[in-house]
Amino acid sequence: MDNLYDLLQKIKKRPAMYLGRHSIFSLQAFLDGYYFARRELGIPLTEQESEFQKFLQWIREKFQVETGQLWANIILFNSADERSAVDRFFSLFEEFINQQPNIIDNKQVEKLRKFGS
């Protein structure tokens, strides 16, 4: 799959199908596996995947976390439970995209704005 944001949209719609359970740590493990597989196959990061790494740093900045805490831990700490943390991940991602319209072409921005639907 060459389009990480399409994959994230599919996960958002049916998290249990992709993650096994509606858990922020399952999402983190899924994404870690995604990046690991691409790296093992020698597939370079796409523009979206590089941008997504900026989102993970943005989470640390948004919640003013200066330690090496993983993004899943940060989101969970600021959520009621693992299930709501997954939902929070997607709302944060949408917020990030809306604040960063210049990093993606207009076609992708429109697609991602539908992400919240």
N, CA, C and O atoms as CSV, one atom per row, in Angstrom:
chain,resi,resn,atom,element,x,y,z
A,1,MET,N,N,0.849,-1.178,0.000
A,1,MET,CA,C,0.000,0.000,0.000
A,1,MET,C,C,0.885,1.228,0.000
A,1,MET,O,O,1.733,1.379,0.880
A,2,ASP,N,N,0.707,2.098,-0.959
A,2,ASP,CA,C,1.529,3.286,-1.076
A,2,ASP,C,C,0.885,4.514,-0.458
A,2,ASP,O,O,1.503,5.579,-0.439
A,3,ASN,N,N,-0.321,4.404,0.043
A,3,ASN,CA,C,-0.998,5.572,0.565
A,3,ASN,C,C,-1.349,5.367,2.034
A,3,ASN,O,O,-2.387,4.796,2.369
A,4,LEU,N,N,-0.465,5.843,2.896
A,4,LEU,CA,C,-0.652,5.683,4.338
A,4,LEU,C,C,-1.946,6.334,4.812
A,4,LEU,O,O,-2.639,5.783,5.668
A,5,TYR,N,N,-2.276,7.494,4.267
A,5,TYR,CA,C,-3.461,8.202,4.748
A,5,TYR,C,C,-4.742,7.464,4.371
A,5,TYR,O,O,-5.709,7.492,5.132
A,6,ASP,N,N,-4.770,6.807,3.215
A,6,ASP,CA,C,-5.922,5.971,2.880
A,6,ASP,C,C,-6.038,4.810,3.860
A,6,ASP,O,O,-7.134,4.458,4.297
A,7,LEU,N,N,-4.902,4.226,4.195
A,7,LEU,CA,C,-4.900,3.132,5.166
A,7,LEU,C,C,-5.409,3.605,6.522
A,7,LEU,O,O,-6.199,2.910,7.161
A,8,LEU,N,N,-4.972,4.766,6.964
A,8,LEU,CA,C,-5.449,5.304,8.250
A,8,LEU,C,C,-6.954,5.552,8.223
A,8,LEU,O,O,-7.644,5.331,9.218
A,9,GLN,N,N,-7.457,6.009,7.084
A,9,GLN,CA,C,-8.890,6.240,6.961
A,9,GLN,C,C,-9.652,4.920,7.073
A,9,GLN,O,O,-10.714,4.867,7.693
A,10,LYS,N,N,-9.120,3.865,6.481
A,10,LYS,CA,C,-9.760,2.556,6.590
A,10,LYS,C,C,-9.741,2.063,8.034
A,10,LYS,O,O,-10.722,1.500,8.519
A,11,ILE,N,N,-8.621,2.278,8.712
A,11,ILE,CA,C,-8.530,1.866,10.118
A,11,ILE,C,C,-9.535,2.644,10.963
A,11,ILE,O,O,-10.177,2.085,11.851
A,12,LYS,N,N,-9.663,3.926,10.681
A,12,LYS,CA,C,-10.602,4.755,11.444
A,12,LYS,C,C,-12.028,4.230,11.315
A,12,LYS,O,O,-12.773,4.197,12.293
A,13,LYS,N,N,-12.403,3.820,10.108
A,13,LYS,CA,C,-13.767,3.339,9.876
A,13,LYS,C,C,-14.017,1.983,10.515
A,13,LYS,O,O,-15.123,1.719,10.988
A,14,ARG,N,N,-13.002,1.113,10.536
A,14,ARG,CA,C,-13.180,-0.251,11.052
A,14,ARG,C,C,-11.948,-0.675,11.851
A,14,ARG,O,O,-11.214,-1.568,11.428
A,15,PRO,N,N,-11.718,-0.041,13.002
A,15,PRO,CA,C,-10.485,-0.324,13.742
A,15,PRO,C,C,-10.327,-1.789,14.150
A,15,PRO,O,O,-9.223,-2.328,14.064
A,16,ALA,N,N,-11.383,-2.434,14.582
A,16,ALA,CA,C,-11.255,-3.821,15.038
A,16,ALA,C,C,-10.833,-4.753,13.906
A,16,ALA,O,O,-10.129,-5.736,14.141
A,17,MET,N,N,-11.251,-4.455,12.697
A,17,MET,CA,C,-10.884,-5.300,11.562
A,17,MET,C,C,-9.369,-5.249,11.302
A,17,MET,O,O,-8.757,-6.264,10.968
A,18,TYR,N,N,-8.780,-4.074,11.456
A,18,TYR,CA,C,-7.357,-3.907,11.177
A,18,TYR,C,C,-6.484,-4.128,12.403
A,18,TYR,O,O,-5.349,-4.590,12.284
A,19,LEU,N,N,-7.005,-3.799,13.581
A,19,LEU,CA,C,-6.186,-3.813,14.787
A,19,LEU,C,C,-6.461,-4.999,15.703
A,19,LEU,O,O,-5.678,-5.272,16.613
A,20,GLY,N,N,-7.548,-5.694,15.474
A,20,GLY,CA,C,-7.921,-6.799,16.353
A,20,GLY,C,C,-8.790,-6.323,17.503
A,20,GLY,O,O,-9.784,-6.963,17.847
A,21,ARG,N,N,-8.419,-5.215,18.086
A,21,ARG,CA,C,-9.242,-4.589,19.122
A,21,ARG,C,C,-9.042,-3.079,19.048
A,21,ARG,O,O,-8.030,-2.594,18.542
A,22,HIS,N,N,-9.998,-2.369,19.547
A,22,HIS,CA,C,-10.020,-0.905,19.488
A,22,HIS,C,C,-9.082,-0.366,20.572
A,22,HIS,O,O,-9.536,0.082,21.625
A,23,SER,N,N,-7.787,-0.410,20.312
A,23,SER,CA,C,-6.783,-0.075,21.322
A,23,SER,C,C,-5.694,0.798,20.707
A,23,SER,O,O,-5.232,0.541,19.595
A,24,ILE,N,N,-5.290,1.829,21.440
A,24,ILE,CA,C,-4.232,2.713,20.958
A,24,ILE,C,C,-2.923,1.953,20.802
A,24,ILE,O,O,-2.128,2.257,19.912
A,25,PHE,N,N,-2.694,0.959,21.667
A,25,PHE,CA,C,-1.456,0.195,21.566
A,25,PHE,C,C,-1.488,-0.783,20.395
A,25,PHE,O,O,-0.446,-1.109,19.827
A,26,SER,N,N,-2.676,-1.248,20.036
A,26,SER,CA,C,-2.806,-2.066,18.827
A,26,SER,C,C,-2.546,-1.213,17.592
A,26,SER,O,O,-1.928,-1.676,16.634
A,27,LEU,N,N,-3.012,0.025,17.611
A,27,LEU,CA,C,-2.742,0.946,16.504
A,27,LEU,C,C,-1.249,1.222,16.406
A,27,LEU,O,O,-0.685,1.218,15.312
A,28,GLN,N,N,-0.610,1.462,17.538
A,28,GLN,CA,C,0.827,1.707,17.525
A,28,GLN,C,C,1.581,0.491,16.973
A,28,GLN,O,O,2.488,0.638,16.153
A,29,ALA,N,N,1.203,-0.697,17.422
A,29,ALA,CA,C,1.861,-1.921,16.941
A,29,ALA,C,C,1.635,-2.106,15.439
A,29,ALA,O,O,2.551,-2.500,14.716
A,30,PHE,N,N,0.428,-1.825,14.975
A,30,PHE,CA,C,0.124,-1.938,13.548
A,30,PHE,C,C,1.018,-1.002,12.738
A,30,PHE,O,O,1.619,-1.409,11.744
A,31,LEU,N,N,1.098,0.256,13.173
A,31,LEU,CA,C,1.900,1.237,12.433
A,31,LEU,C,C,3.390,0.920,12.522
A,31,LEU,O,O,4.123,1.106,11.550
A,32,ASP,N,N,3.839,0.444,13.677
A,32,ASP,CA,C,5.245,0.028,13.796
A,32,ASP,C,C,5.530,-1.117,12.834
A,32,ASP,O,O,6.576,-1.134,12.185
A,33,GLY,N,N,4.610,-2.077,12.734
A,33,GLY,CA,C,4.769,-3.192,11.806
A,33,GLY,C,C,4.771,-2.733,10.361
A,33,GLY,O,O,5.533,-3.243,9.540
A,34,TYR,N,N,3.922,-1.774,10.054
A,34,TYR,CA,C,3.852,-1.202,8.708
A,34,TYR,C,C,5.216,-0.617,8.315
A,34,TYR,O,O,5.749,-0.915,7.246
A,35,TYR,N,N,5.768,0.221,9.204
A,35,TYR,CA,C,7.061,0.842,8.917
A,35,TYR,C,C,8.181,-0.199,8.878
A,35,TYR,O,O,9.077,-0.114,8.038
A,36,PHE,N,N,8.135,-1.177,9.781
A,36,PHE,CA,C,9.148,-2.226,9.811
A,36,PHE,C,C,9.150,-3.021,8.508
A,36,PHE,O,O,10.206,-3.277,7.930
A,37,ALA,N,N,7.978,-3.404,8.056
A,37,ALA,CA,C,7.873,-4.201,6.824
A,37,ALA,C,C,8.429,-3.429,5.633
A,37,ALA,O,O,9.166,-3.986,4.820
A,38,ARG,N,N,8.084,-2.171,5.528
A,38,ARG,CA,C,8.585,-1.360,4.406
A,38,ARG,C,C,10.105,-1.240,4.467
A,38,ARG,O,O,10.788,-1.333,3.448
A,39,ARG,N,N,10.626,-1.032,5.685
A,39,ARG,CA,C,12.075,-0.908,5.846
A,39,ARG,C,C,12.778,-2.223,5.490
A,39,ARG,O,O,13.809,-2.219,4.817
A,40,GLU,N,N,12.219,-3.338,5.943
A,40,GLU,CA,C,12.801,-4.647,5.659
A,40,GLU,C,C,12.805,-4.951,4.155
A,40,GLU,O,O,13.716,-5.604,3.647
A,41,LEU,N,N,11.783,-4.471,3.461
A,41,LEU,CA,C,11.698,-4.689,2.021
A,41,LEU,C,C,12.511,-3.674,1.219
A,41,LEU,O,O,12.592,-3.751,-0.007
A,42,GLY,N,N,13.108,-2.725,1.934
A,42,GLY,CA,C,13.918,-1.722,1.252
A,42,GLY,C,C,13.101,-0.672,0.533
A,42,GLY,O,O,13.592,-0.026,-0.393
A,43,ILE,N,N,11.865,-0.496,0.947
A,43,ILE,CA,C,10.995,0.498,0.315
A,43,ILE,C,C,11.183,1.834,1.041
A,43,ILE,O,O,10.935,1.919,2.243
A,44,PRO,N,N,11.613,2.865,0.335
A,44,PRO,CA,C,11.832,4.162,0.984
A,44,PRO,C,C,10.510,4.780,1.450
A,44,PRO,O,O,9.438,4.466,0.933
A,45,LEU,N,N,10.620,5.663,2.437
A,45,LEU,CA,C,9.439,6.353,2.938
A,45,LEU,C,C,8.817,7.198,1.840
A,45,LEU,O,O,9.517,7.851,1.065
A,46,THR,N,N,7.495,7.176,1.785
A,46,THR,CA,C,6.778,8.069,0.877
A,46,THR,C,C,6.704,9.447,1.521
A,46,THR,O,O,7.055,9.616,2.689
A,47,GLU,N,N,6.254,10.410,0.769
A,47,GLU,CA,C,6.082,11.761,1.314
A,47,GLU,C,C,5.102,11.739,2.481
A,47,GLU,O,O,5.329,12.394,3.498
A,48,GLN,N,N,4.012,10.987,2.335
A,48,GLN,CA,C,3.021,10.895,3.418
A,48,GLN,C,C,3.629,10.291,4.674
A,48,GLN,O,O,3.381,10.767,5.782
A,49,GLU,N,N,4.414,9.257,4.505
A,49,GLU,CA,C,5.006,8.602,5.668
A,49,GLU,C,C,5.981,9.530,6.388
A,49,GLU,O,O,6.059,9.515,7.616
A,50,SER,N,N,6.710,10.322,5.645
A,50,SER,CA,C,7.599,11.314,6.247
A,50,SER,C,C,6.789,12.379,6.979
A,50,SER,O,O,7.148,12.788,8.084
A,51,GLU,N,N,5.702,12.825,6.366
A,51,GLU,CA,C,4.828,13.814,6.996
A,51,GLU,C,C,4.207,13.252,8.269
A,51,GLU,O,O,4.054,13.959,9.265
A,52,PHE,N,N,3.854,11.979,8.223
A,52,PHE,CA,C,3.242,11.341,9.391
A,52,PHE,C,C,4.213,11.348,10.567
A,52,PHE,O,O,3.784,11.471,11.714
A,53,GLN,N,N,5.487,11.220,10.310
A,53,GLN,CA,C,6.480,11.287,11.379
A,53,GLN,C,C,6.444,12.670,12.047
A,53,GLN,O,O,6.657,12.781,13.255
A,54,LYS,N,N,6.178,13.710,11.270
A,54,LYS,CA,C,6.038,15.056,11.827
A,54,LYS,C,C,4.816,15.127,12.741
A,54,LYS,O,O,4.836,15.816,13.761
A,55,PHE,N,N,3.760,14.418,12.373
A,55,PHE,CA,C,2.555,14.379,13.214
A,55,PHE,C,C,2.879,13.783,14.575
A,55,PHE,O,O,2.418,14.286,15.600
A,56,LEU,N,N,3.668,12.720,14.591
A,56,LEU,CA,C,4.000,12.083,15.859
A,56,LEU,C,C,4.800,13.038,16.750
A,56,LEU,O,O,4.617,13.047,17.967
A,57,GLN,N,N,5.680,13.836,16.153
A,57,GLN,CA,C,6.408,14.854,16.920
A,57,GLN,C,C,5.458,15.966,17.349
A,57,GLN,O,O,5.598,16.504,18.447
A,58,TRP,N,N,4.510,16.315,16.515
A,58,TRP,CA,C,3.517,17.351,16.818
A,58,TRP,C,C,2.720,16.969,18.068
A,58,TRP,O,O,2.378,17.836,18.873
A,59,ILE,N,N,2.427,15.687,18.232
A,59,ILE,CA,C,1.711,15.220,19.431
A,59,ILE,C,C,2.521,15.570,20.678
A,59,ILE,O,O,1.970,16.076,21.655
A,60,ARG,N,N,3.817,15.303,20.646
A,60,ARG,CA,C,4.668,15.626,21.799
A,60,ARG,C,C,4.627,17.126,22.102
A,60,ARG,O,O,4.525,17.539,23.257
A,61,GLU,N,N,4.707,17.916,21.058
A,61,GLU,CA,C,4.682,19.369,21.241
A,61,GLU,C,C,3.324,19.842,21.745
A,61,GLU,O,O,3.251,20.692,22.632
A,62,LYS,N,N,2.261,19.303,21.189
A,62,LYS,CA,C,0.908,19.718,21.589
A,62,LYS,C,C,0.662,19.478,23.071
A,62,LYS,O,O,0.057,20.307,23.750
A,63,PHE,N,N,1.133,18.344,23.564
A,63,PHE,CA,C,0.911,17.992,24.963
A,63,PHE,C,C,2.105,18.355,25.844
A,63,PHE,O,O,2.168,17.965,27.010
A,64,GLN,N,N,3.041,19.096,25.281
A,64,GLN,CA,C,4.213,19.598,25.987
A,64,GLN,C,C,4.965,18.481,26.711
A,64,GLN,O,O,5.275,18.584,27.897
A,65,VAL,N,N,5.247,17.423,25.972
A,65,VAL,CA,C,5.996,16.285,26.501
A,65,VAL,C,C,7.410,16.357,25.946
A,65,VAL,O,O,7.621,16.308,24.734
A,66,GLU,N,N,8.369,16.474,26.848
A,66,GLU,CA,C,9.760,16.605,26.416
A,66,GLU,C,C,10.560,15.326,26.616
A,66,GLU,O,O,11.735,15.268,26.254
A,67,THR,N,N,9.944,14.315,27.181
A,67,THR,CA,C,10.639,13.045,27.380
A,67,THR,C,C,10.475,12.183,26.142
A,67,THR,O,O,9.865,12.606,25.160
A,68,GLY,N,N,11.008,10.995,26.188
A,68,GLY,CA,C,10.924,10.087,25.056
A,68,GLY,C,C,9.655,9.244,25.050
A,68,GLY,O,O,9.641,8.159,24.470
A,69,GLN,N,N,8.592,9.725,25.686
A,69,GLN,CA,C,7.335,8.982,25.724
A,69,GLN,C,C,6.840,8.701,24.312
A,69,GLN,O,O,6.913,9.557,23.431
A,70,LEU,N,N,6.340,7.500,24.114
A,70,LEU,CA,C,5.750,7.149,22.828
A,70,LEU,C,C,4.439,7.895,22.634
A,70,LEU,O,O,3.750,8.223,23.599
A,71,TRP,N,N,4.104,8.158,21.381
A,71,TRP,CA,C,2.891,8.914,21.079
A,71,TRP,C,C,1.646,8.225,21.632
A,71,TRP,O,O,0.716,8.899,22.075
A,72,ALA,N,N,1.614,6.891,21.612
A,72,ALA,CA,C,0.439,6.169,22.120
A,72,ALA,C,C,0.256,6.413,23.614
A,72,ALA,O,O,-0.870,6.573,24.085
A,73,ASN,N,N,1.352,6.442,24.354
A,73,ASN,CA,C,1.274,6.716,25.797
A,73,ASN,C,C,0.790,8.130,26.063
A,73,ASN,O,O,-0.004,8.356,26.976
A,74,ILE,N,N,1.261,9.074,25.276
A,74,ILE,CA,C,0.859,10.472,25.448
A,74,ILE,C,C,-0.642,10.621,25.207
A,74,ILE,O,O,-1.345,11.254,25.995
A,75,ILE,N,N,-1.123,10.034,24.117
A,75,ILE,CA,C,-2.546,10.139,23.800
A,75,ILE,C,C,-3.383,9.421,24.858
A,75,ILE,O,O,-4.411,9.943,25.291
A,76,LEU,N,N,-2.956,8.235,25.276
A,76,LEU,CA,C,-3.705,7.502,26.304
A,76,LEU,C,C,-3.768,8.296,27.598
A,76,LEU,O,O,-4.820,8.353,28.235
A,77,PHE,N,N,-2.670,8.902,27.994
A,77,PHE,CA,C,-2.640,9.697,29.226
A,77,PHE,C,C,-3.654,10.827,29.178
A,77,PHE,O,O,-4.183,11.240,30.210
A,78,ASN,N,N,-3.924,11.329,27.975
A,78,ASN,CA,C,-4.858,12.440,27.802
A,78,ASN,C,C,-6.227,11.980,27.304
A,78,ASN,O,O,-6.976,12.765,26.721
A,79,SER,N,N,-6.552,10.709,27.534
A,79,SER,CA,C,-7.838,10.135,27.127
A,79,SER,C,C,-8.406,9.323,28.294
A,79,SER,O,O,-7.702,9.021,29.257
A,80,ALA,N,N,-9.668,8.982,28.192
A,80,ALA,CA,C,-10.323,8.221,29.262
A,80,ALA,C,C,-9.875,6.761,29.294
A,80,ALA,O,O,-9.704,6.189,30.370
A,81,ASP,N,N,-9.683,6.156,28.121
A,81,ASP,CA,C,-9.304,4.749,28.040
A,81,ASP,C,C,-8.710,4.477,26.653
A,81,ASP,O,O,-8.620,5.375,25.817
A,82,GLU,N,N,-8.306,3.216,26.426
A,82,GLU,CA,C,-7.664,2.887,25.148
A,82,GLU,C,C,-8.578,3.108,23.952
A,82,GLU,O,O,-8.132,3.562,22.898
A,83,ARG,N,N,-9.844,2.790,24.114
A,83,ARG,CA,C,-10.790,2.966,23.004
A,83,ARG,C,C,-10.921,4.442,22.636
A,83,ARG,O,O,-10.843,4.804,21.462
A,84,SER,N,N,-11.118,5.279,23.631
A,84,SER,CA,C,-11.248,6.714,23.340
A,84,SER,C,C,-9.917,7.294,22.859
A,84,SER,O,O,-9.905,8.298,22.148
A,85,ALA,N,N,-8.797,6.673,23.240
A,85,ALA,CA,C,-7.497,7.141,22.770
A,85,ALA,C,C,-7.348,6.935,21.259
A,85,ALA,O,O,-6.738,7.758,20.578
A,86,VAL,N,N,-7.905,5.840,20.738
A,86,VAL,CA,C,-7.865,5.622,19.284
A,86,VAL,C,C,-8.667,6.718,18.591
A,86,VAL,O,O,-8.214,7.292,17.600
A,87,ASP,N,N,-9.848,7.005,19.107
A,87,ASP,CA,C,-10.665,8.077,18.532
A,87,ASP,C,C,-9.940,9.414,18.630
A,87,ASP,O,O,-9.990,10.229,17.708
A,88,ARG,N,N,-9.268,9.630,19.753
A,88,ARG,CA,C,-8.517,10.880,19.953
A,88,ARG,C,C,-7.365,10.971,18.954
A,88,ARG,O,O,-7.084,12.050,18.433
A,89,PHE,N,N,-6.700,9.856,18.683
A,89,PHE,CA,C,-5.629,9.827,17.689
A,89,PHE,C,C,-6.127,10.391,16.364
A,89,PHE,O,O,-5.476,11.239,15.754
A,90,PHE,N,N,-7.289,9.910,15.924
A,90,PHE,CA,C,-7.793,10.336,14.622
A,90,PHE,C,C,-8.246,11.797,14.640
A,90,PHE,O,O,-8.094,12.498,13.640
A,91,SER,N,N,-8.794,12.263,15.752
A,91,SER,CA,C,-9.169,13.678,15.816
A,91,SER,C,C,-7.916,14.560,15.862
A,91,SER,O,O,-7.903,15.643,15.277
A,92,LEU,N,N,-6.873,14.109,16.548
A,92,LEU,CA,C,-5.611,14.853,16.556
A,92,LEU,C,C,-4.977,14.875,15.173
A,92,LEU,O,O,-4.426,15.890,14.744
A,93,PHE,N,N,-5.060,13.751,14.485
A,93,PHE,CA,C,-4.504,13.692,13.133
A,93,PHE,C,C,-5.228,14.674,12.214
A,93,PHE,O,O,-4.603,15.372,11.416
A,94,GLU,N,N,-6.534,14.716,12.337
A,94,GLU,CA,C,-7.309,15.664,11.532
A,94,GLU,C,C,-6.930,17.106,11.885
A,94,GLU,O,O,-6.790,17.945,10.995
A,95,GLU,N,N,-6.765,17.394,13.168
A,95,GLU,CA,C,-6.351,18.730,13.600
A,95,GLU,C,C,-4.983,19.087,13.009
A,95,GLU,O,O,-4.781,20.197,12.517
A,96,PHE,N,N,-4.065,18.149,13.061
A,96,PHE,CA,C,-2.735,18.356,12.500
A,96,PHE,C,C,-2.822,18.682,11.007
A,96,PHE,O,O,-2.204,19.636,10.537
A,97,ILE,N,N,-3.584,17.892,10.279
A,97,ILE,CA,C,-3.719,18.095,8.833
A,97,ILE,C,C,-4.303,19.475,8.544
A,97,ILE,O,O,-3.850,20.166,7.632
A,98,ASN,N,N,-5.300,19.871,9.314
A,98,ASN,CA,C,-5.929,21.172,9.081
A,98,ASN,C,C,-4.986,22.327,9.381
A,98,ASN,O,O,-5.140,23.414,8.824
A,99,GLN,N,N,-4.013,22.103,10.255
A,99,GLN,CA,C,-3.039,23.144,10.576
A,99,GLN,C,C,-1.862,23.160,9.609
A,99,GLN,O,O,-1.089,24.119,9.594
A,100,GLN,N,N,-1.716,22.119,8.807
A,100,GLN,CA,C,-0.556,21.968,7.941
A,100,GLN,C,C,-0.932,21.856,6.462
A,100,GLN,O,O,-0.402,20.978,5.783
A,101,PRO,N,N,-1.802,22.685,5.940
A,101,PRO,CA,C,-2.262,22.466,4.560
A,101,PRO,C,C,-1.161,22.573,3.505
A,101,PRO,O,O,-1.321,22.046,2.404
A,102,ASN,N,N,-0.071,23.228,3.809
A,102,ASN,CA,C,0.972,23.403,2.804
A,102,ASN,C,C,1.865,22.186,2.634
A,102,ASN,O,O,2.651,22.132,1.688
A,103,ILE,N,N,1.765,21.210,3.524
A,103,ILE,CA,C,2.664,20.065,3.406
A,103,ILE,C,C,2.143,19.018,2.435
A,103,ILE,O,O,2.875,18.105,2.052
A,104,ILE,N,N,0.889,19.144,2.037
A,104,ILE,CA,C,0.294,18.152,1.158
A,104,ILE,C,C,-0.372,18.888,0.003
A,104,ILE,O,O,-0.809,20.027,0.162
A,105,ASP,N,N,-0.450,18.247,-1.153
A,105,ASP,CA,C,-1.105,18.901,-2.275
A,105,ASP,C,C,-2.614,19.012,-2.011
A,105,ASP,O,O,-3.155,18.320,-1.148
A,106,ASN,N,N,-3.265,19.870,-2.749
A,106,ASN,CA,C,-4.685,20.176,-2.511
A,106,ASN,C,C,-5.590,18.960,-2.617
A,106,ASN,O,O,-6.558,18.842,-1.866
A,107,LYS,N,N,-5.293,18.065,-3.528
A,107,LYS,CA,C,-6.105,16.850,-3.690
A,107,LYS,C,C,-6.069,16.014,-2.413
A,107,LYS,O,O,-7.097,15.511,-1.962
A,108,GLN,N,N,-4.878,15.872,-1.836
A,108,GLN,CA,C,-4.754,15.107,-0.597
A,108,GLN,C,C,-5.412,15.831,0.565
A,108,GLN,O,O,-6.008,15.186,1.427
A,109,VAL,N,N,-5.319,17.150,0.609
A,109,VAL,CA,C,-5.948,17.910,1.690
A,109,VAL,C,C,-7.452,17.665,1.690
A,109,VAL,O,O,-8.043,17.425,2.743
A,110,GLU,N,N,-8.071,17.725,0.522
A,110,GLU,CA,C,-9.513,17.479,0.440
A,110,GLU,C,C,-9.856,16.075,0.906
A,110,GLU,O,O,-10.825,15.878,1.639
A,111,LYS,N,N,-9.077,15.121,0.491
A,111,LYS,CA,C,-9.299,13.735,0.902
A,111,LYS,C,C,-9.186,13.615,2.425
A,111,LYS,O,O,-9.982,12.924,3.061
A,112,LEU,N,N,-8.190,14.295,3.001
A,112,LEU,CA,C,-7.978,14.187,4.430
A,112,LEU,C,C,-9.027,14.978,5.222
A,112,LEU,O,O,-9.363,14.605,6.346
A,113,ARG,N,N,-9.531,16.040,4.656
A,113,ARG,CA,C,-10.588,16.781,5.358
A,113,ARG,C,C,-11.837,15.925,5.461
A,113,ARG,O,O,-12.625,16.083,6.395
A,114,LYS,N,N,-12.025,15.017,4.507
A,114,LYS,CA,C,-13.125,14.077,4.582
A,114,LYS,C,C,-12.857,13.019,5.640
A,114,LYS,O,O,-13.754,12.278,6.041
A,115,PHE,N,N,-11.597,12.960,6.089
A,115,PHE,CA,C,-11.147,11.994,7.085
A,115,PHE,C,C,-12.027,12.053,8.327
A,115,PHE,O,O,-12.335,11.029,8.936
A,116,GLY,N,N,-12.426,13.268,8.691
A,116,GLY,CA,C,-13.255,13.433,9.880
A,116,GLY,C,C,-14.688,12.982,9.692
A,116,GLY,O,O,-15.438,12.910,10.665
A,117,SER,N,N,-15.087,12.679,8.480
A,117,SER,CA,C,-16.469,12.276,8.207
A,117,SER,C,C,-16.718,10.856,8.593
A,117,SER,O,O,-17.832,10.358,8.429
